[in-house]
């Protein structure tokens, strides 16, 4: 498919729509939380909950939001060993500032996600279906995207030790702002945008992927 002159298209990400007044609330499995402020600690079970127009802070072990519906949520200053959003539905989620051991977004349905100023040991986007994602000012030790379907994803001033894009389906995915030490399976980078310098760095792996021997 031919690309337009504007390709890659920029993500269409807007801040969460939050009310002026928030009510303190306690987390619980399958909770229905609207216009709430949550302060999380220890191991937290919010699996299969609905969070709408909420602000969350966390200094926690595991925060389990598996299967949750997350709409217009702002998570700030998080410190967590694990944040599980597997199988969740996300509509305008912003996570800014802090450190996360494992951020599990596998098989998640994403519409507008912003990750900013975070240190993440392991970010898993495996089999996620995501549209309009910005990842900025983040250090990500390992980034996995196998079998993900990603549209309008952009990295700004990010670093990663290793990126696994195997089987990813990319549309308007901009990796120019991602300084990665290694990509697993460069053949899976079809559809992404890279800088000339990044392509030069990847040239030996790209050549090997199409069966070219390079000898001086």
Wavefront OBJ file of the C-alpha trace (Angstrom):
o trace
v 0.000 0.000 0.000
v 1.392 3.415 -0.975
v 2.008 5.847 1.812
v 0.694 9.386 1.760
v 3.151 12.293 2.006
v 1.986 12.802 5.599
v 2.911 9.270 6.632
v 3.405 8.314 9.365
v 0.236 9.946 10.666
v 0.529 11.333 14.184
v -1.357 9.675 17.041
v -4.609 11.378 17.990
v -4.176 11.432 21.753
v -6.036 13.768 24.103
v -5.861 14.138 27.908
v -8.338 12.183 30.014
v -11.642 14.013 30.503
v -11.712 14.453 34.282
v -14.299 16.163 36.505
v -13.401 19.022 38.849
v -14.427 16.984 41.887
v -13.262 13.458 42.662
v -14.480 11.210 45.473
v -11.996 9.004 47.382
v -12.731 5.336 46.764
v -11.428 1.908 47.745
v -10.362 -0.610 45.106
v -12.232 -3.893 44.759
v -12.575 -6.645 42.207
v -15.385 -5.935 39.703
v -15.877 -2.456 41.210
v -17.798 0.234 39.324
v -15.874 3.460 39.900
v -16.880 6.841 38.485
v -15.216 10.205 39.188
v -13.067 8.575 41.883
v -9.620 9.113 43.368
v -7.742 5.945 44.269
v -4.535 5.639 46.301
v -3.203 2.111 45.897
v -0.766 0.180 48.071
v 0.150 -3.457 48.599
v -1.359 -5.972 46.177
v -4.515 -4.580 44.590
v -7.306 -6.504 42.846
v -9.231 -4.360 40.366
v -9.763 -7.137 37.847
v -12.915 -6.806 35.717
v -13.661 -3.386 37.205
v -14.909 -0.286 35.434
v -12.899 2.884 36.005
v -14.281 6.019 34.393
v -12.975 9.562 34.944
v -10.624 8.459 37.730
v -7.244 9.598 39.070
v -4.963 6.882 40.456
v -1.707 6.983 42.408
v 0.108 3.816 43.457
v 3.009 2.628 45.560
v 2.179 -1.025 45.267
v 3.265 -4.557 44.563
v 0.865 -5.993 41.993
v -2.024 -3.968 40.599
v -4.329 -6.377 38.777
v -6.659 -4.694 36.286
v -7.134 -7.742 34.086
v -10.248 -7.421 31.946
v -11.047 -3.963 33.274
v -12.791 -1.191 31.322
v -10.652 1.937 31.644
v -12.030 5.231 30.325
v -10.582 8.707 30.939
v -8.132 7.605 33.637
v -4.983 9.420 34.791
v -2.336 7.376 36.653
v 0.454 9.517 38.115
v 3.631 8.859 40.090
v 3.223 5.108 40.017
v 5.626 2.668 41.626
v 4.549 -0.926 41.092
v 6.200 -4.282 40.618
v 3.463 -5.234 38.172
v 0.549 -3.457 36.478
v -1.665 -5.997 34.735
v -4.056 -4.721 32.067
v -4.291 -7.940 30.091
v -7.566 -8.239 28.108
v -8.600 -4.754 29.259
v -10.465 -2.177 27.208
v -8.738 1.225 27.257
v -10.140 4.552 26.112
v -7.939 7.551 26.998
v -5.491 6.327 29.619
v -2.483 8.425 30.643
v 0.332 7.069 32.850
v 2.971 9.624 33.788
v 5.998 9.508 36.069
v 7.272 6.553 38.049
v 8.585 3.031 37.714
v 6.855 -0.214 36.748
v 8.465 -3.649 36.790
v 6.063 -5.331 34.344
v 3.405 -3.456 32.388
v 1.214 -6.119 30.800
v -0.926 -4.784 27.959
v -1.142 -8.086 26.109
v -4.410 -8.762 24.221
v -5.627 -5.327 25.326
v -7.887 -3.164 23.149
v -6.460 0.349 23.170
v -7.886 3.632 21.904
v -5.698 6.540 23.077
v -2.862 5.677 25.452
v -0.057 7.930 26.674
v 2.961 6.613 28.584
v 5.315 9.383 29.652
v 8.417 9.731 31.866
v 8.419 6.101 33.012
v 11.005 3.431 33.724
v 9.622 0.046 32.714
v 11.534 -3.198 33.006
v 9.188 -5.156 30.737
v 6.432 -3.769 28.498
v 4.255 -6.443 26.903
v 2.005 -5.478 23.980
v 1.674 -9.018 22.667
v -1.463 -9.491 20.522
v -2.769 -6.072 21.587
v -4.987 -4.095 19.220
v -3.951 -0.479 19.701
v -4.751 2.797 18.007
v -3.354 6.247 18.912
v -0.485 5.580 21.303
v 2.289 7.935 22.432
v 5.272 6.641 24.428
v 7.562 9.509 25.443
v 10.615 10.014 27.676
v 10.567 6.361 28.745
v 13.283 3.813 29.415
v 12.067 0.314 28.623
v 14.419 -2.574 29.261
v 12.486 -5.097 27.126
v 9.631 -4.257 24.748
v 7.556 -7.112 23.311
v 5.025 -6.578 20.506
v 4.514 -10.052 18.968
v 1.345 -10.391 16.881
v 0.175 -6.902 17.890
v -1.946 -4.750 15.574
v -0.772 -1.171 16.058
v -1.960 1.985 14.323
v -0.614 5.512 14.885
v 2.018 4.624 17.499
v 4.877 7.070 18.122
v 7.937 6.983 20.357
v 9.579 10.228 21.523
v 13.004 10.221 23.229
v 12.746 6.605 24.424
v 15.372 3.926 24.987
v 15.156 0.138 25.009
v 17.633 -2.701 25.327
v 15.625 -5.161 23.230
v 12.517 -4.967 21.036
v 10.593 -8.023 19.853
v 8.313 -7.073 16.915
v 7.703 -10.596 15.597
v 4.440 -10.772 13.689
v 3.471 -7.175 14.383
v 1.058 -5.505 11.950
v 2.075 -1.861 11.838
v 0.292 1.115 10.312
v 1.768 4.580 10.878
v 4.148 3.239 13.548
v 6.957 5.755 14.101
v 10.067 4.290 15.730
v 12.335 7.264 15.004
v 12.209 8.317 18.661
v 13.158 4.856 19.964
v 16.856 4.195 20.575
v 16.943 0.396 20.697
v 20.084 -1.665 21.177
v 18.607 -4.697 19.420
v 15.574 -5.741 17.400
v 14.565 -9.403 17.318
v 13.558 -10.354 13.758
v 14.028 -7.203 11.684
v 11.841 -8.755 8.966
v 8.856 -7.927 11.179
v 9.540 -4.185 10.941
v 7.549 -3.902 7.723
v 5.325 -0.814 7.872
v 7.307 1.127 10.502
v 9.219 4.388 10.020
v 12.927 4.592 10.948
v 15.646 7.206 10.611
v 18.516 6.783 8.153
v 20.867 6.210 11.084
v 18.631 3.463 12.502
v 18.544 1.729 9.122
v 22.333 1.913 8.912
v 22.591 0.304 12.343
v 20.169 -2.441 11.332
v 21.718 -3.001 7.886
v 23.573 -6.254 8.748
v 20.452 -7.798 10.294
v 18.248 -6.594 7.433
v 20.667 -8.034 4.884
v 20.824 -11.366 6.689
v 17.033 -11.449 6.810
v 16.769 -11.404 3.014
v 19.692 -13.762 2.475
v 22.372 -11.229 1.540
v 25.968 -12.018 2.520
v 27.985 -8.930 3.388
v 31.756 -9.383 3.166
v 34.522 -6.781 2.936
l 1 2 3 4 5 6 7 8 9 10 11 12 13 14 15 16 17 18 19 20 21 22 23 24 25 26 27 28 29 30 31 32 33 34 35 36 37 38 39 40 41 42 43 44 45 46 47 48 49 50 51 52 53 54 55 56 57 58 59 60 61 62 63 64 65 66 67 68 69 70 71 72 73 74 75 76 77 78 79 80 81 82 83 84 85 86 87 88 89 90 91 92 93 94 95 96 97 98 99 100 101 102 103 104 105 106 107 108 109 110 111 112 113 114 115 116 117 118 119 120 121 122 123 124 125 126 127 128 129 130 131 132 133 134 135 136 137 138 139 140 141 142 143 144 145 146 147 148 149 150 151 152 153 154 155 156 157 158 159 160 161 162 163 164 165 166 167 168 169 170 171 172 173 174 175 176 177 178 179 180 181 182 183 184 185 186 187 188 189 190 191 192 193 194 195 196 197 198 199 200 201 202 203 204 205 206 207 208 209 210 211 212 213 214 215 216
